[in-house]
């Protein structure tokens, strides 16, 4: 064995304790750590011939990079709908790394990680009050969740036309309709060979609404003359967290043949708010659902999951099976995640979600959601009644979409946002809504307090007065 590797093996307890101390120091300081830093471009480096061992590697990391780690899991990181990681989620994620299981099969010769993933999916279905006729699995993020759902939808759509797309490839144009799809859904269409430019755009309700105009959707469906299609709908749009009318779409399913996908990456958590659960009424009829755990479930990155109706099990296997791997057995008789989602090698992603669900239950996660919504409404009220800022859309859930009051060109908005983010006390992202440059703050972190909202509001006013 390599001498340095042998030395690290002998000292693994000390190395891991030192590493864990660094992580705990980060968590202890997270309220004071900057939410953004200025970083120079990457430098050209060469690999050491002999290496330096784990202790010196940790020392170099601390010297060069430690101070550049931002509080992206902290209470005032309000960009990209990024949640934090609850204590229990961190426990699960640390163990997932140490155990390093390749989560595959639920029985036979293997490990228990697939059974835990199955159990976690059942817990999540309970959390979202969804029926148990969905199969689910964990993937890296909302992009891969959308990809997985749409891949099965593509296979289903091909079969309606008598084509096994997984084997024969795409022939002809497949019809996909959407009004305000997330960029990851469009990216998925491109990766699936369906063509991002082939999306048939459905009108929205207009004004400050991003939801599907149901009358226009009906016209678009009529134009297809009975041809089957995929419909991508929104369970919370990015800018304004608007929701399509799922009950009305469920009624359309009784008349028309289509695959119904809902991207509810973070909006799905609205079902935990008694004041907002109506927004998701009818979503249980969708063929597939995307939800991202690193957002409002507050687990680390690479914890998204999908739900696909079990009745589509065959199409799912056809889309993802390792058909040239007889050693994996019959995928329909011997369930193996390798035949039900894109990745063959998979991290034990479900464990962080299992830990946080078990630790805090439905009530604990409901409290996070309702508290964040209340805090978002407070920030929205500050903006609405301000002489400096104005809302670009009503606050519907957990996002405040706003801009500078009056004639606010892109340069002025960007100057304000850059200076606000440069304080290191809060992080928000730029956006454009209805042709106007704006700013978007998304509150989904379990650590966020009412005091954080007040602090940010004071910073916003000070920053405005300084530009």
Helices and strands as residue ranges (DSSP letters): H 3-10, H 12-28, H 53-64, G 66-68, H 87-99, H 113-127, E 134-139, H 142-160, H 165-168, E 176-178, H 183-191, G 196-198, E 199-201, E 204-206, E 209-212, H 214-223, E 229-234, H 246-253, E 258-263, G 267-272, G 277-280, G 283-285, E 288-292, E 304-309, G 310-312, H 313-320, G 326-328, G 337-339, H 350-384, E 389-391, E 399-404, H 410-422, E 429-433, E 436-442, H 450-466
